[in-house]
Amino acid sequence: MKLYFLLTISSLSEEQYININKAHIPQVLFSMGFNRTCPRVLRLRCHPYGGLQLKHIEVETLIRKLLSLHNLLHKKDTSKAVKLLFHWYQYASGISRPVLETPIHSTVYGNSIWANDLIRMLSKYQVQIKLPEKNIQKLRRFKDRFIMDDIFPYISSITTRIQLNACRFFLQITFISKITAININHLIQGIWHRDNSKISPTTLHWPKQGSPDSSAWKVWSKVITYLYCFKYHSVVLRK
């Protein structure tokens, strides 16, 4: 029970959960009077089918986190704080879909380790959390696009997504329209080189983000031009 109590607030990697499970399950089997090498299928199978109904520690963690969130969301003094957490995570993700309902699109490039772990497990076990308020930003103009939506199919590396999101935060942009000239023919000059002076100011409160290093800006330039422009490092948009 002491171990389970910590699961709700834990933020571990998949490998760490596996290592804990390897150390935890044999001890549980031994204390129940079963052979420690009991086949996996018998450990996990439910009681009516002759199994021990043991859960993988990662599954147990997800269940307990979901139960905790359910309890917190139904308490007046904690529901607002939990909603703010996920509203901020949605905002920081920069995507058009609810992050808790479409976890197949990994958003673990965010800066909340606990939320990242929750999103990863939701994705792995195909679980959705539906909140009444989605807190998704509205498009600014016709045929506008969420930049991170377009990056997802092209970039699968979490490290690269973190770099791209850092550049996006520094420029304080969510939509392609934010870095597009009024005539919609080309991108604003300077967005490859840490220059956000020509981007129209926003009324939203963005977090403080220092300028990423040169390698991140190189990746940003390559990806944005690949997605939207005629050729690498060009500012002319494809029709």
MARBASE-748229 format. One record per residue (C-alpha): residue number from 1; residue in three letters; x, z, y. Coordinates in nm, 3 decimals, decimal comma. Layout:
<sites>
<site num="NUM" residuo="ALA" u="X" w="Z" v="Y"/>
...
</sites>
This chain:
<sites>
<site num="1" residuo="MET" u="0,000" w="0,000" v="0,000"/>
<site num="2" residuo="LYS" u="0,290" w="0,070" v="0,235"/>
<site num="3" residuo="LEU" u="0,419" w="-0,282" v="0,176"/>
<site num="4" residuo="TYR" u="0,076" w="-0,436" v="0,237"/>
<site num="5" residuo="PHE" u="0,032" w="-0,244" v="0,561"/>
<site num="6" residuo="LEU" u="0,333" w="-0,428" v="0,710"/>
<site num="7" residuo="LEU" u="0,212" w="-0,772" v="0,606"/>
<site num="8" residuo="THR" u="-0,034" w="-0,800" v="0,895"/>
<site num="9" residuo="ILE" u="0,241" w="-0,778" v="1,157"/>
<site num="10" residuo="SER" u="0,511" w="-0,963" v="0,962"/>
<site num="11" residuo="SER" u="0,656" w="-1,302" v="1,049"/>
<site num="12" residuo="LEU" u="0,864" w="-1,426" v="0,758"/>
<site num="13" residuo="SER" u="0,987" w="-1,760" v="0,636"/>
<site num="14" residuo="GLU" u="0,853" w="-1,918" v="0,318"/>
<site num="15" residuo="GLU" u="1,182" w="-1,841" v="0,143"/>
<site num="16" residuo="GLN" u="1,162" w="-1,474" v="0,243"/>
<site num="17" residuo="TYR" u="0,810" w="-1,447" v="0,100"/>
<site num="18" residuo="ILE" u="0,935" w="-1,597" v="-0,227"/>
<site num="19" residuo="ASN" u="1,223" w="-1,351" v="-0,246"/>
<site num="20" residuo="ILE" u="0,992" w="-1,055" v="-0,183"/>
<site num="21" residuo="ASN" u="0,754" w="-1,184" v="-0,449"/>
<site num="22" residuo="LYS" u="1,036" w="-1,211" v="-0,704"/>
<site num="23" residuo="ALA" u="1,132" w="-0,849" v="-0,643"/>
<site num="24" residuo="HIS" u="0,777" w="-0,716" v="-0,608"/>
<site num="25" residuo="ILE" u="0,581" w="-0,868" v="-0,899"/>
<site num="26" residuo="PRO" u="0,808" w="-0,753" v="-1,187"/>
<site num="27" residuo="GLN" u="0,786" w="-0,395" v="-1,060"/>
<site num="28" residuo="VAL" u="0,406" w="-0,417" v="-1,044"/>
<site num="29" residuo="LEU" u="0,389" w="-0,556" v="-1,398"/>
<site num="30" residuo="PHE" u="0,618" w="-0,281" v="-1,529"/>
<site num="31" residuo="SER" u="0,412" w="-0,007" v="-1,361"/>
<site num="32" residuo="MET" u="0,096" w="-0,153" v="-1,521"/>
<site num="33" residuo="GLY" u="0,254" w="-0,149" v="-1,865"/>
<site num="34" residuo="PHE" u="0,301" w="-0,526" v="-1,898"/>
<site num="35" residuo="ASN" u="0,613" w="-0,724" v="-1,980"/>
<site num="36" residuo="ARG" u="0,802" w="-0,823" v="-1,665"/>
<site num="37" residuo="THR" u="0,834" w="-1,179" v="-1,796"/>
<site num="38" residuo="CYS" u="0,458" w="-1,221" v="-1,823"/>
<site num="39" residuo="PRO" u="0,373" w="-1,593" v="-1,765"/>
<site num="40" residuo="ARG" u="0,281" w="-1,683" v="-1,408"/>
<site num="41" residuo="VAL" u="-0,058" w="-1,826" v="-1,507"/>
<site num="42" residuo="LEU" u="-0,159" w="-1,490" v="-1,659"/>
<site num="43" residuo="ARG" u="-0,043" w="-1,300" v="-1,352"/>
<site num="44" residuo="LEU" u="-0,258" w="-1,504" v="-1,112"/>
<site num="45" residuo="ARG" u="-0,561" w="-1,576" v="-1,330"/>
<site num="46" residuo="CYS" u="-0,873" w="-1,372" v="-1,242"/>
<site num="47" residuo="HIS" u="-0,995" w="-1,086" v="-1,462"/>
<site num="48" residuo="PRO" u="-1,290" w="-1,264" v="-1,630"/>
<site num="49" residuo="TYR" u="-1,043" w="-1,519" v="-1,771"/>
<site num="50" residuo="GLY" u="-0,798" w="-1,261" v="-1,904"/>
<site num="51" residuo="GLY" u="-0,559" w="-1,257" v="-1,612"/>
<site num="52" residuo="LEU" u="-0,414" w="-0,979" v="-1,400"/>
<site num="53" residuo="GLN" u="-0,540" w="-1,132" v="-1,074"/>
<site num="54" residuo="LEU" u="-0,216" w="-1,064" v="-0,886"/>
<site num="55" residuo="LYS" u="-0,168" w="-1,248" v="-0,557"/>
<site num="56" residuo="HIS" u="0,144" w="-1,412" v="-0,425"/>
<site num="57" residuo="ILE" u="0,274" w="-1,196" v="-0,141"/>
<site num="58" residuo="GLU" u="0,235" w="-1,487" v="0,103"/>
<site num="59" residuo="VAL" u="-0,131" w="-1,530" v="0,008"/>
<site num="60" residuo="GLU" u="-0,185" w="-1,156" v="0,046"/>
<site num="61" residuo="THR" u="-0,023" w="-1,174" v="0,392"/>
<site num="62" residuo="LEU" u="-0,254" w="-1,455" v="0,506"/>
<site num="63" residuo="ILE" u="-0,562" w="-1,270" v="0,378"/>
<site num="64" residuo="ARG" u="-0,466" w="-0,951" v="0,558"/>
<site num="65" residuo="LYS" u="-0,387" w="-1,135" v="0,881"/>
<site num="66" residuo="LEU" u="-0,726" w="-1,306" v="0,871"/>
<site num="67" residuo="LEU" u="-0,905" w="-0,976" v="0,806"/>
<site num="68" residuo="SER" u="-0,716" w="-0,813" v="1,091"/>
<site num="69" residuo="LEU" u="-0,802" w="-1,096" v="1,330"/>
<site num="70" residuo="HIS" u="-1,167" w="-1,078" v="1,226"/>
<site num="71" residuo="ASN" u="-1,175" w="-0,706" v="1,302"/>
<site num="72" residuo="LEU" u="-0,995" w="-0,742" v="1,635"/>
<site num="73" residuo="LEU" u="-1,219" w="-1,029" v="1,749"/>
<site num="74" residuo="HIS" u="-1,529" w="-0,818" v="1,686"/>
<site num="75" residuo="LYS" u="-1,408" w="-0,523" v="1,892"/>
<site num="76" residuo="LYS" u="-1,482" w="-0,530" v="2,261"/>
<site num="77" residuo="ASP" u="-1,153" w="-0,372" v="2,370"/>
<site num="78" residuo="THR" u="-0,930" w="-0,608" v="2,166"/>
<site num="79" residuo="SER" u="-1,118" w="-0,938" v="2,142"/>
<site num="80" residuo="LYS" u="-1,011" w="-1,055" v="2,488"/>
<site num="81" residuo="ALA" u="-0,641" w="-0,998" v="2,414"/>
<site num="82" residuo="VAL" u="-0,659" w="-1,190" v="2,085"/>
<site num="83" residuo="LYS" u="-0,845" w="-1,478" v="2,249"/>
<site num="84" residuo="LEU" u="-0,586" w="-1,492" v="2,526"/>
<site num="85" residuo="LEU" u="-0,310" w="-1,513" v="2,267"/>
<site num="86" residuo="PHE" u="-0,463" w="-1,815" v="2,100"/>
<site num="87" residuo="HIS" u="-0,571" w="-1,974" v="2,428"/>
<site num="88" residuo="TRP" u="-0,211" w="-1,959" v="2,545"/>
<site num="89" residuo="TYR" u="-0,087" w="-2,095" v="2,212"/>
<site num="90" residuo="GLN" u="-0,332" w="-2,385" v="2,240"/>
<site num="91" residuo="TYR" u="-0,217" w="-2,454" v="2,594"/>
<site num="92" residuo="ALA" u="0,152" w="-2,435" v="2,500"/>
<site num="93" residuo="SER" u="0,106" w="-2,668" v="2,201"/>
<site num="94" residuo="GLY" u="0,002" w="-2,954" v="2,428"/>
<site num="95" residuo="ILE" u="-0,228" w="-3,119" v="2,173"/>
<site num="96" residuo="SER" u="-0,588" w="-3,237" v="2,185"/>
<site num="97" residuo="ARG" u="-0,705" w="-3,063" v="1,868"/>
<site num="98" residuo="PRO" u="-0,777" w="-2,691" v="1,815"/>
<site num="99" residuo="VAL" u="-0,452" w="-2,552" v="1,671"/>
<site num="100" residuo="LEU" u="-0,634" w="-2,311" v="1,441"/>
<site num="101" residuo="GLU" u="-0,867" w="-2,577" v="1,302"/>
<site num="102" residuo="THR" u="-0,616" w="-2,856" v="1,238"/>
<site num="103" residuo="PRO" u="-0,304" w="-2,673" v="1,122"/>
<site num="104" residuo="ILE" u="-0,193" w="-2,978" v="0,923"/>
<site num="105" residuo="HIS" u="-0,037" w="-3,085" v="1,254"/>
<site num="106" residuo="SER" u="0,237" w="-2,825" v="1,264"/>
<site num="107" residuo="THR" u="0,279" w="-2,653" v="1,600"/>
<site num="108" residuo="VAL" u="0,554" w="-2,415" v="1,493"/>
<site num="109" residuo="TYR" u="0,762" w="-2,533" v="1,788"/>
<site num="110" residuo="GLY" u="0,573" w="-2,271" v="1,991"/>
<site num="111" residuo="ASN" u="0,735" w="-1,953" v="2,119"/>
<site num="112" residuo="SER" u="0,517" w="-1,703" v="1,930"/>
<site num="113" residuo="ILE" u="0,687" w="-1,623" v="1,600"/>
<site num="114" residuo="TRP" u="0,381" w="-1,441" v="1,466"/>
<site num="115" residuo="ALA" u="0,143" w="-1,725" v="1,558"/>
<site num="116" residuo="ASN" u="0,388" w="-1,981" v="1,416"/>
<site num="117" residuo="ASP" u="0,387" w="-1,799" v="1,083"/>
<site num="118" residuo="LEU" u="0,007" w="-1,785" v="1,083"/>
<site num="119" residuo="ILE" u="-0,022" w="-2,157" v="1,164"/>
<site num="120" residuo="ARG" u="0,225" w="-2,245" v="0,888"/>
<site num="121" residuo="MET" u="0,023" w="-2,053" v="0,629"/>
<site num="122" residuo="LEU" u="-0,308" w="-2,196" v="0,752"/>
<site num="123" residuo="SER" u="-0,159" w="-2,541" v="0,703"/>
<site num="124" residuo="LYS" u="-0,012" w="-2,464" v="0,361"/>
<site num="125" residuo="TYR" u="-0,334" w="-2,316" v="0,220"/>
<site num="126" residuo="GLN" u="-0,572" w="-2,547" v="0,413"/>
<site num="127" residuo="VAL" u="-0,753" w="-2,268" v="0,596"/>
<site num="128" residuo="GLN" u="-0,925" w="-2,304" v="0,934"/>
<site num="129" residuo="ILE" u="-1,011" w="-2,049" v="1,201"/>
<site num="130" residuo="LYS" u="-1,292" w="-2,156" v="1,433"/>
<site num="131" residuo="LEU" u="-1,322" w="-1,991" v="1,773"/>
<site num="132" residuo="PRO" u="-1,617" w="-2,052" v="2,009"/>
<site num="133" residuo="GLU" u="-1,385" w="-2,139" v="2,299"/>
<site num="134" residuo="LYS" u="-1,136" w="-2,416" v="2,220"/>
<site num="135" residuo="ASN" u="-0,946" w="-2,409" v="2,553"/>
<site num="136" residuo="ILE" u="-0,838" w="-2,773" v="2,526"/>
<site num="137" residuo="GLN" u="-0,734" w="-2,942" v="2,849"/>
<site num="138" residuo="LYS" u="-0,938" w="-3,238" v="2,969"/>
<site num="139" residuo="LEU" u="-0,787" w="-3,584" v="3,010"/>
<site num="140" residuo="ARG" u="-0,703" w="-3,674" v="3,367"/>
<site num="141" residuo="ARG" u="-0,806" w="-4,040" v="3,366"/>
<site num="142" residuo="PHE" u="-0,924" w="-4,333" v="3,153"/>
<site num="143" residuo="LYS" u="-0,702" w="-4,405" v="2,850"/>
<site num="144" residuo="ASP" u="-0,493" w="-4,097" v="2,917"/>
<site num="145" residuo="ARG" u="-0,311" w="-3,940" v="2,622"/>
<site num="146" residuo="PHE" u="-0,168" w="-3,606" v="2,513"/>
<site num="147" residuo="ILE" u="0,207" w="-3,660" v="2,484"/>
<site num="148" residuo="MET" u="0,248" w="-3,419" v="2,192"/>
<site num="149" residuo="ASP" u="-0,031" w="-3,601" v="2,001"/>
<site num="150" residuo="ASP" u="0,178" w="-3,917" v="2,011"/>
<site num="151" residuo="ILE" u="0,500" w="-3,734" v="1,921"/>
<site num="152" residuo="PHE" u="0,362" w="-3,576" v="1,601"/>
<site num="153" residuo="PRO" u="0,346" w="-3,892" v="1,384"/>
<site num="154" residuo="TYR" u="0,691" w="-4,001" v="1,503"/>
<site num="155" residuo="ILE" u="0,886" w="-3,672" v="1,492"/>
<site num="156" residuo="SER" u="0,866" w="-3,437" v="1,193"/>
<site num="157" residuo="SER" u="1,178" w="-3,228" v="1,267"/>
<site num="158" residuo="ILE" u="1,084" w="-2,885" v="1,405"/>
<site num="159" residuo="THR" u="1,417" w="-2,865" v="1,593"/>
<site num="160" residuo="THR" u="1,349" w="-3,196" v="1,766"/>
<site num="161" residuo="ARG" u="0,992" w="-3,092" v="1,850"/>
<site num="162" residuo="ILE" u="1,128" w="-2,774" v="2,010"/>
<site num="163" residuo="GLN" u="1,365" w="-2,985" v="2,223"/>
<site num="164" residuo="LEU" u="1,088" w="-3,222" v="2,329"/>
<site num="165" residuo="ASN" u="0,849" w="-2,940" v="2,410"/>
<site num="166" residuo="ALA" u="1,118" w="-2,769" v="2,621"/>
<site num="167" residuo="CYS" u="1,159" w="-3,089" v="2,826"/>
<site num="168" residuo="ARG" u="0,782" w="-3,114" v="2,861"/>
<site num="169" residuo="PHE" u="0,762" w="-2,753" v="2,980"/>
<site num="170" residuo="PHE" u="1,041" w="-2,808" v="3,231"/>
<site num="171" residuo="LEU" u="0,860" w="-3,110" v="3,373"/>
<site num="172" residuo="GLN" u="0,528" w="-2,920" v="3,350"/>
<site num="173" residuo="ILE" u="0,334" w="-3,204" v="3,191"/>
<site num="174" residuo="THR" u="0,078" w="-3,242" v="2,914"/>
<site num="175" residuo="PHE" u="-0,055" w="-3,596" v="2,963"/>
<site num="176" residuo="ILE" u="0,121" w="-3,930" v="2,993"/>
<site num="177" residuo="SER" u="-0,068" w="-3,985" v="3,319"/>
<site num="178" residuo="LYS" u="0,137" w="-3,705" v="3,476"/>
<site num="179" residuo="ILE" u="0,456" w="-3,912" v="3,452"/>
<site num="180" residuo="THR" u="0,295" w="-4,251" v="3,513"/>
<site num="181" residuo="ALA" u="0,292" w="-4,426" v="3,849"/>
<site num="182" residuo="ILE" u="-0,043" w="-4,479" v="4,020"/>
<site num="183" residuo="ASN" u="-0,044" w="-4,849" v="3,931"/>
<site num="184" residuo="ILE" u="-0,012" w="-4,748" v="3,562"/>
<site num="185" residuo="ASN" u="0,263" w="-5,009" v="3,509"/>
<site num="186" residuo="HIS" u="0,568" w="-4,787" v="3,480"/>
<site num="187" residuo="LEU" u="0,687" w="-4,430" v="3,439"/>
<site num="188" residuo="ILE" u="0,802" w="-4,220" v="3,732"/>
<site num="189" residuo="GLN" u="1,174" w="-4,246" v="3,800"/>
<site num="190" residuo="GLY" u="1,391" w="-3,944" v="3,721"/>
<site num="191" residuo="ILE" u="1,199" w="-3,794" v="3,427"/>
<site num="192" residuo="TRP" u="1,500" w="-3,858" v="3,200"/>
<site num="193" residuo="HIS" u="1,740" w="-3,658" v="3,416"/>
<site num="194" residuo="ARG" u="1,583" w="-3,317" v="3,486"/>
<site num="195" residuo="ASP" u="1,416" w="-3,449" v="3,802"/>
<site num="196" residuo="ASN" u="1,056" w="-3,336" v="3,840"/>
<site num="197" residuo="SER" u="1,042" w="-3,374" v="4,218"/>
<site num="198" residuo="LYS" u="0,832" w="-3,693" v="4,202"/>
<site num="199" residuo="ILE" u="0,573" w="-3,546" v="3,967"/>
<site num="200" residuo="SER" u="0,258" w="-3,430" v="4,144"/>
<site num="201" residuo="PRO" u="0,238" w="-3,048" v="4,161"/>
<site num="202" residuo="THR" u="0,000" w="-2,864" v="3,932"/>
<site num="203" residuo="THR" u="-0,231" w="-2,570" v="3,999"/>
<site num="204" residuo="LEU" u="-0,176" w="-2,436" v="3,647"/>
<site num="205" residuo="HIS" u="0,061" w="-2,144" v="3,590"/>
<site num="206" residuo="TRP" u="0,341" w="-2,271" v="3,367"/>
<site num="207" residuo="PRO" u="0,598" w="-2,039" v="3,206"/>
<site num="208" residuo="LYS" u="0,950" w="-2,035" v="3,341"/>
<site num="209" residuo="GLN" u="1,153" w="-2,294" v="3,153"/>
<site num="210" residuo="GLY" u="1,517" w="-2,360" v="3,232"/>
<site num="211" residuo="SER" u="1,646" w="-2,714" v="3,208"/>
<site num="212" residuo="PRO" u="1,723" w="-2,808" v="2,846"/>
<site num="213" residuo="ASP" u="2,072" w="-2,935" v="2,763"/>
<site num="214" residuo="SER" u="2,179" w="-3,298" v="2,780"/>
<site num="215" residuo="SER" u="2,118" w="-3,359" v="2,408"/>
<site num="216" residuo="ALA" u="1,751" w="-3,258" v="2,449"/>
<site num="217" residuo="TRP" u="1,707" w="-3,493" v="2,745"/>
<site num="218" residuo="LYS" u="1,866" w="-3,774" v="2,545"/>
<site num="219" residuo="VAL" u="1,612" w="-3,720" v="2,267"/>
<site num="220" residuo="TRP" u="1,329" w="-3,696" v="2,523"/>
<site num="221" residuo="SER" u="1,431" w="-4,027" v="2,682"/>
<site num="222" residuo="LYS" u="1,456" w="-4,203" v="2,346"/>
<site num="223" residuo="VAL" u="1,122" w="-4,076" v="2,215"/>
<site num="224" residuo="ILE" u="0,918" w="-4,136" v="2,532"/>
<site num="225" residuo="THR" u="1,051" w="-4,489" v="2,580"/>
<site num="226" residuo="TYR" u="0,990" w="-4,567" v="2,213"/>
<site num="227" residuo="LEU" u="0,631" w="-4,446" v="2,236"/>
<site num="228" residuo="TYR" u="0,528" w="-4,597" v="2,567"/>
<site num="229" residuo="CYS" u="0,781" w="-4,848" v="2,706"/>
<site num="230" residuo="PHE" u="0,901" w="-5,201" v="2,629"/>
<site num="231" residuo="LYS" u="1,255" w="-5,096" v="2,540"/>
<site num="232" residuo="TYR" u="1,489" w="-4,796" v="2,529"/>
<site num="233" residuo="HIS" u="1,545" w="-4,627" v="2,864"/>
<site num="234" residuo="SER" u="1,306" w="-4,865" v="3,036"/>
<site num="235" residuo="VAL" u="1,033" w="-4,736" v="3,265"/>
<site num="236" residuo="VAL" u="0,803" w="-5,038" v="3,224"/>
<site num="237" residuo="LEU" u="0,502" w="-4,946" v="3,013"/>
<site num="238" residuo="ARG" u="0,359" w="-5,149" v="2,729"/>
<site num="239" residuo="LYS" u="0,009" w="-5,279" v="2,792"/>
</sites>
